[in-house]
Amino acid sequence: MRATLITIVPVAVAAALSTYLLTRYFSSQSSPESRVNMSVNKDSPKVVHSFDMEDIGNKAVYCRCWRSKKFPYCDGTHTKHNEETGDNVGPLIIKKKTP
């Protein structure tokens, strides 16, 4: 019995560890379907936009679904995205406070 355990335990541990590592490896692989940004500045390592409040005017509407043809500005594309995916994303709206 002891000899059997000495053989089985290392095999079971190796199998469990291999399964864990393979699961972690494959779950960390990002598929194109899971990406948010499908087309905006793909040649850049990180997409960043910065705006000065003085340049915005009274109101600015920014895209958060990454599907807008006018990105970073919203063009309403999130409506179709939400219908197709069941998501609930909407735009970021920035307004100047009225005194």
Backbone as a printed PyTorch tensor [residue, N CA C, xyz], in Angstrom:
tensor([[[  0.8240,  -1.1940,   0.0000],
         [  0.0000,   0.0000,   0.0000],
         [  0.8710,   1.2620,   0.0000]],

        [[  1.8850,   1.2900,   0.8310],
         [  2.7660,   2.4510,   0.9320],
         [  3.5050,   2.6700,  -0.3960]],

        [[  3.9390,   1.6030,  -1.0220],
         [  4.6420,   1.7180,  -2.2960],
         [  3.7230,   2.2890,  -3.3730]],

        [[  2.4700,   1.9140,  -3.3280],
         [  1.4950,   2.4400,  -4.2940],
         [  1.3050,   3.9360,  -4.0980]],

        [[  1.1920,   4.3770,  -2.8580],
         [  1.0440,   5.8060,  -2.5690],
         [  2.2690,   6.5930,  -3.0090]],

        [[  3.4370,   6.0310,  -2.8100],
         [  4.6710,   6.7110,  -3.2070],
         [  4.6930,   6.9180,  -4.7230]],

        [[  4.0700,   6.0450,  -5.4560],
         [  4.0050,   6.1720,  -6.9120],
         [  2.8700,   7.1000,  -7.3450]],

        [[  1.7020,   6.9730,  -6.7230],
         [  0.5060,   7.7130,  -7.1450],
         [  0.5740,   9.1970,  -6.7840]],

        [[  1.0260,   9.5430,  -5.5930],
         [  1.0160,  10.9320,  -5.1290],
         [  1.8220,  11.8530,  -6.0470]],

        [[  3.0690,  11.5320,  -6.3840],
         [  3.7960,  12.4360,  -7.2840],
         [  3.1300,  12.5720,  -8.6640]],

        [[  2.5660,  11.4970,  -9.1700],
         [  1.8780,  11.5520, -10.4680],
         [  0.6510,  12.4530, -10.3700]],

        [[ -0.1170,  12.3130,  -9.2990],
         [ -1.3150,  13.1380,  -9.1060],
         [ -0.9420,  14.6140,  -8.9520]],

        [[  0.1000,  14.8850,  -8.2010],
         [  0.5550,  16.2710,  -8.0120],
         [  1.0350,  16.8520,  -9.3450]],

        [[  1.7820,  16.0950, -10.0950],
         [  2.2670,  16.5590, -11.3970],
         [  1.0980,  16.8240, -12.3530]],

        [[  0.1000,  15.9480, -12.3580],
         [ -1.0690,  16.1310, -13.2170],
         [ -1.8490,  17.3740, -12.8140]],

        [[ -2.0440,  17.5770, -11.5200],
         [ -2.7780,  18.7500, -11.0310],
         [ -2.0230,  20.0360, -11.3740]],

        [[ -0.7180,  20.0300, -11.1610],
         [  0.0980,  21.2070, -11.4640],
         [  0.0890,  21.5070, -12.9580]],

        [[  0.2030,  20.4850, -13.7710],
         [  0.1760,  20.6830, -15.2280],
         [ -1.1580,  21.2550, -15.6820]],

        [[ -2.2450,  20.7250, -15.1500],
         [ -3.5720,  21.2210, -15.4930],
         [ -3.7190,  22.6800, -15.0820]],

        [[ -3.2710,  23.0150, -13.8790],
         [ -3.3330,  24.3920, -13.4020],
         [ -2.5350,  25.3290, -14.3040]],

        [[ -1.3110,  24.9620, -14.6270],
         [ -0.4620,  25.8200, -15.4580],
         [ -1.0200,  25.9780, -16.8710]],

        [[ -1.5220,  24.9090, -17.4450],
         [ -2.1250,  25.0030, -18.7820],
         [ -3.3730,  25.8720, -18.7730]],

        [[ -4.1840,  25.7320, -17.7410],
         [ -5.3840,  26.5650, -17.6270],
         [ -5.0110,  28.0370, -17.5170]],

        [[ -4.0220,  28.3530, -16.6910],
         [ -3.5650,  29.7510, -16.5480],
         [ -3.0140,  30.2800, -17.8650]],

        [[ -2.2490,  29.4600, -18.5710],
         [ -1.6570,  29.8850, -19.8350],
         [ -2.7300,  30.2030, -20.8600]],

        [[ -3.6720,  29.3010, -21.0440],
         [ -4.6910,  29.5120, -22.0740],
         [ -5.6920,  30.5920, -21.6940]],

        [[ -5.9610,  30.7920, -20.4260],
         [ -6.8880,  31.8460, -20.0330],
         [ -6.2370,  33.2220, -20.1480]],

        [[ -4.9160,  33.2860, -20.1370],
         [ -4.2390,  34.5790, -20.2580],
         [ -4.0600,  35.0020, -21.7090]],

        [[ -4.2750,  34.0920, -22.6330],
         [ -4.1700,  34.4220, -24.0470],
         [ -5.3800,  35.2540, -24.4370]],

        [[ -5.1630,  36.4630, -24.9400],
         [ -6.3100,  37.2930, -25.3010],
         [ -6.6960,  37.0210, -26.7490]],

        [[ -7.9550,  36.7750, -26.9300],
         [ -8.4510,  36.5470, -28.2760],
         [ -8.9380,  37.8700, -28.8420]],

        [[ -8.8930,  38.0440, -30.1500],
         [ -9.3570,  39.2900, -30.7540],
         [-10.8080,  39.6190, -30.3920]],

        [[-11.6470,  38.6100, -30.1560],
         [-13.0410,  38.8630, -29.8140],
         [-13.1810,  39.5180, -28.4410]],

        [[-12.2410,  39.3000, -27.5400],
         [-12.3520,  39.8570, -26.2020],
         [-11.7570,  41.2540, -26.0910]],

        [[-11.1610,  41.7340, -27.1280],
         [-10.5590,  43.0680, -27.0870],
         [-11.6280,  44.1430, -27.1620]],

        [[-11.3610,  45.2410, -26.4920],
         [-12.2660,  46.3860, -26.5250],
         [-11.9370,  47.2580, -27.7270]],

        [[-10.6790,  47.5780, -27.8890],
         [-10.2420,  48.4520, -28.9730],
         [-10.0090,  47.6280, -30.2360]],

        [[-10.8830,  47.8000, -31.2160],
         [-10.7750,  47.0320, -32.4520],
         [-10.0220,  47.7770, -33.5520]],

        [[ -9.9400,  49.1350, -33.4620],
         [ -9.3530,  49.8480, -34.5960],
         [ -8.6520,  51.1670, -34.2690]],

        [[ -8.7330,  51.6670, -33.0690],
         [ -8.2100,  52.9980, -32.7560],
         [ -6.7230,  52.9430, -32.4280]],

        [[ -5.9120,  53.6440, -33.2140],
         [ -4.4660,  53.7760, -32.9720],
         [ -3.7890,  52.4500, -32.6320]],

        [[ -4.0290,  51.4350, -33.4250],
         [ -3.4940,  50.1010, -33.1460],
         [ -1.9580,  50.0540, -33.1940]],

        [[ -1.3190,  51.0210, -33.8160],
         [  0.1400,  51.0460, -33.8750],
         [  0.7620,  51.6260, -32.6020]],

        [[ -0.0570,  52.1520, -31.7130],
         [  0.4150,  52.7520, -30.4770],
         [  0.3560,  51.7210, -29.3420]],

        [[  1.3590,  51.6880, -28.4430],
         [  1.3230,  50.7240, -27.3400],
         [  0.1930,  51.0050, -26.3400]],

        [[ -0.2310,  52.2730, -26.2350],
         [ -1.3320,  52.6390, -25.3390],
         [ -2.0450,  53.8520, -25.9320]],

        [[ -3.3620,  53.7960, -25.9840],
         [ -4.1480,  54.9090, -26.5170],
         [ -4.4960,  55.8410, -25.3630]],

        [[ -4.0370,  57.0760, -25.4450],
         [ -4.2970,  58.0700, -24.4060],
         [ -4.7010,  59.3730, -25.0850]],

        [[ -5.7520,  59.9970, -24.5820],
         [ -6.1700,  61.3120, -25.0590],
         [ -6.2510,  62.2430, -23.8620]],

        [[ -5.8480,  63.4800, -24.0600],
         [ -5.8870,  64.4720, -22.9980],
         [ -6.5430,  65.7350, -23.5390]],

        [[ -7.4250,  66.3390, -22.7420],
         [ -8.1330,  67.5420, -23.1620],
         [ -8.0450,  68.5820, -22.0670]],

        [[ -7.9240,  69.8340, -22.4570],
         [ -7.9830,  70.9330, -21.5060],
         [ -9.4350,  71.3740, -21.3790]],

        [[ -9.8880,  71.6170, -20.1690],
         [-11.2720,  72.0170, -19.9350],
         [-11.6370,  73.2660, -20.7330]],

        [[-10.6830,  74.1680, -20.8840],
         [-10.9550,  75.4040, -21.6220],
         [-11.2630,  75.1350, -23.0930]],

        [[-10.7540,  74.0450, -23.6290],
         [-10.9490,  73.7260, -25.0410],
         [-12.2350,  72.9460, -25.3130]],

        [[-12.9000,  72.4840, -24.2730],
         [-14.0740,  71.6320, -24.4540],
         [-15.3070,  72.4170, -24.8870]],

        [[-15.4560,  73.6350, -24.4540],
         [-16.6930,  74.3650, -24.7240],
         [-17.6640,  74.1040, -23.5900]],

        [[-18.9690,  74.1210, -23.8890],
         [-19.9740,  73.9010, -22.8460],
         [-20.2160,  72.4270, -22.5490]],

        [[-19.9870,  71.5590, -23.5500],
         [-20.2860,  70.1360, -23.3620],
         [-19.4520,  69.3110, -24.3260]],

        [[-19.0010,  68.1610, -23.8580],
         [-18.2820,  67.2130, -24.7140],
         [-18.7850,  65.8060, -24.3920]],

        [[-18.9290,  64.9810, -25.4350],
         [-19.4360,  63.6110, -25.2600],
         [-18.3800,  62.6690, -25.8200]],

        [[-17.8270,  61.8230, -24.9480],
         [-16.7220,  60.9430, -25.3190],
         [-17.1720,  59.4790, -25.3590]],

        [[-16.6030,  58.7470, -26.2980],
         [-16.9080,  57.3320, -26.4970],
         [-16.2750,  56.4870, -25.4060]],

        [[-17.0260,  55.4900, -24.9190],
         [-16.4770,  54.5140, -23.9760],
         [-16.6020,  53.0860, -24.4940]],

        [[-17.2060,  52.9030, -25.6730],
         [-17.3430,  51.5400, -26.2040],
         [-16.2470,  51.2230, -27.2190]],

        [[-15.4640,  52.1860, -27.6140],
         [-14.3620,  52.0460, -28.5650],
         [-14.8260,  51.7370, -29.9880]],

        [[-16.0940,  51.8920, -30.2930],
         [-16.6010,  51.5570, -31.6250],
         [-16.8960,  52.7940, -32.4750]],

        [[-16.8210,  53.9860, -31.8700],
         [-17.1720,  55.2160, -32.5690],
         [-16.2530,  55.4790, -33.7590]],

        [[-16.8340,  55.8920, -34.8680],
         [-16.0420,  56.2760, -36.0530],
         [-15.3870,  57.6370, -35.8330]],

        [[-15.8350,  58.3830, -34.8250],
         [-15.2670,  59.6990, -34.5100],
         [-14.4350,  59.6530, -33.2290]],

        [[-13.9790,  58.4710, -32.8180],
         [-13.2600,  58.3040, -31.5600],
         [-12.1580,  59.3460, -31.4220]],

        [[-12.0240,  59.9760, -30.2790],
         [-12.5560,  59.6760, -28.9590],
         [-13.9530,  60.2390, -28.6950]],

        [[-14.5560,  60.8890, -29.6830],
         [-15.8920,  61.4330, -29.4940],
         [-16.9530,  60.3750, -29.7860]],

        [[-18.0710,  60.4620, -29.0850],
         [-19.1610,  59.5000, -29.2490],
         [-19.9730,  59.8360, -30.4950]],

        [[-20.3310,  58.8020, -31.2590],
         [-21.2320,  58.9990, -32.4080],
         [-22.4990,  58.1520, -32.2570]],

        [[-22.7220,  57.5890, -31.0610],
         [-23.9230,  56.8030, -30.8020],
         [-23.7920,  55.3280, -31.1300]],

        [[-22.6260,  54.8850, -31.5550],
         [-22.4170,  53.4910, -31.9320],
         [-22.6530,  52.5360, -30.7670]],

        [[-22.5380,  53.0240, -29.5310],
         [-22.7410,  52.1630, -28.3670],
         [-24.1470,  51.5560, -28.3450]],

        [[-25.1150,  52.2180, -28.9580],
         [-26.4820,  51.6880, -28.9880],
         [-26.5130,  50.3410, -29.7070]],

        [[-25.8940,  50.2780, -30.8830],
         [-25.8360,  49.0190, -31.6410],
         [-24.9950,  47.9820, -30.8860]],

        [[-23.8620,  48.4210, -30.3360],
         [-23.0010,  47.5270, -29.5580],
         [-23.7890,  46.9000, -28.4080]],

        [[-24.5540,  47.7070, -27.6830],
         [-25.3300,  47.2050, -26.5480],
         [-26.3940,  46.2020, -26.9940]],

        [[-27.0560,  46.4740, -28.1140],
         [-28.0730,  45.5560, -28.6310],
         [-27.4550,  44.2110, -29.0160]],

        [[-26.2770,  44.2430, -29.6410],
         [-25.6250,  43.0170, -30.1070],
         [-25.0180,  42.1980, -28.9770]],

        [[-24.5280,  42.8640, -27.9400],
         [-23.7800,  42.1570, -26.8950],
         [-24.5120,  42.0490, -25.5610]],

        [[-25.5690,  42.8140, -25.3780],
         [-26.2400,  42.8380, -24.0830],
         [-25.5220,  43.7150, -23.0780]],

        [[-24.5460,  44.4740, -23.5460],
         [-23.7840,  45.3770, -22.6850],
         [-24.6440,  46.5920, -22.3490]],

        [[-24.1750,  47.4560, -21.4790],
         [-24.9300,  48.6570, -21.1230],
         [-24.0530,  49.9090, -21.1350]],

        [[-23.0090,  49.8970, -21.9370],
         [-22.0680,  51.0150, -21.9670],
         [-22.7070,  52.2390, -22.6300]],

        [[-22.3520,  53.3920, -22.1310],
         [-22.8090,  54.6530, -22.6960],
         [-21.6430,  55.6190, -22.7470]],

        [[-21.8850,  56.8260, -23.2270],
         [-20.7970,  57.7970, -23.3620],
         [-20.4340,  58.4590, -22.0410]],

        [[-19.2840,  59.0990, -22.0380],
         [-18.8800,  59.9790, -20.9510],
         [-19.2650,  61.3880, -21.3810]],

        [[-20.1020,  62.0480, -20.5900],
         [-20.5440,  63.4020, -20.9160],
         [-19.9360,  64.3540, -19.9110]],

        [[-19.2350,  65.3660, -20.4160],
         [-18.6300,  66.3800, -19.5500],
         [-19.2760,  67.7230, -19.8940]],

        [[-19.8200,  68.3720, -18.8750],
         [-20.4760,  69.6650, -19.0680],
         [-19.8250,  70.6920, -18.1480]],

        [[-19.8190,  71.9300, -18.6180],
         [-19.3840,  73.0200, -17.7480],
         [-20.5380,  73.3620, -16.8230]],

        [[-20.2070,  73.5860, -15.5790],
         [-21.2210,  73.9750, -14.5990],
         [-21.6870,  75.3930, -14.9080]],

        [[-22.9900,  75.5660, -14.8800],
         [-23.5140,  76.9270, -15.0860],
         [-23.5130,  77.6490, -13.7510]],

        [[-23.0370,  78.8920, -13.7520],
         [-22.9400,  79.6330, -12.4730],
         [-24.2710,  79.9530, -11.8480]]])
